[in-house]
Amino acid sequence: MNETASFGYRDVPAEEKVGLVGQVFSSVALRYDIMNDAMSVGAHRLWKDQFVRRVKPRAGEAILDMAGGTGDIAFRMHKAGAAVTVSDINPDMLGVGMERAKKRGLDGLLWSEQNAETLSFADRQYDAYTIAFGIRNVTDIPAALREAHRVLKFGGRFFCLEFSTTLWPGFAEVYDAYSHHLVPKLGKLLAHDEDSYRYLIESIRRFPDMATFATMIREAGFTQVKAEPILGGLVAIHSGWKA
Ligand code: SAM
């Protein structure tokens, strides 16, 4: 692993990133869902719907939703009848997720505190692995991708939803101005936490572009690697297959 890791626009000693990211998500956990709606004007719901349509969860399939946070992706896949394990490194995010599941009467989800880089699950356990808006927070992304590959069965599918770089002329500038100026202000107003939302925006900028990330997915052993851009690549659905 590199000795430094990006934490937003800062480079920090790699071993410190996990704690800093932990503080961000512990701080935002209780306001996480309302902030997602506010920041994306509800659009994250459509991106998540589109993502889960790509995953095509089927009844009885074992699916690991990594960095599953408060459960948005897992709940959608659970409704399709899949046996979903929601994993996240942050107990505060999982706690909010479990509470939400209870309120919605969703039974049967498994919840498991895990670091995506070092999963405690056995090899070849899952039919699909999903990670939405999570991978850019991981310190050692290649390690997390190798773990995803390890826990998937042969023929298993990998799916990642993540912010990327929009290639639509003009839109990038507008989005940049919005995200750098307005999102931290929204964070201050709604979640009383400007710094965490500044990190979330900065971490988007530091994340590799679609082609570079596709190469990383291939290097982890996946084949048929694809990237499907949404809004010109502002967000992208990455996928791969364990042959
Ligand atoms: N997937 C959810 C969604 O789409 O709403 C939550 C996404 S949230 C932006 C990112 C999540 O990644 C947080 O819950 C955070 O705790 C988790 N995370 C960060 N680093 C992680 C790691 N190394 N292993 C597992 N989860 C991690």
Residues whose N, C-alpha, C, O or C-beta is under 5 A from the ligand:
A	BS01	SAM	F25 M66 A67 G68 G69 T70 D72 D88 I89 N90 M93 Q114 N115 A116 E117 A132 F133 G134 N137 V138
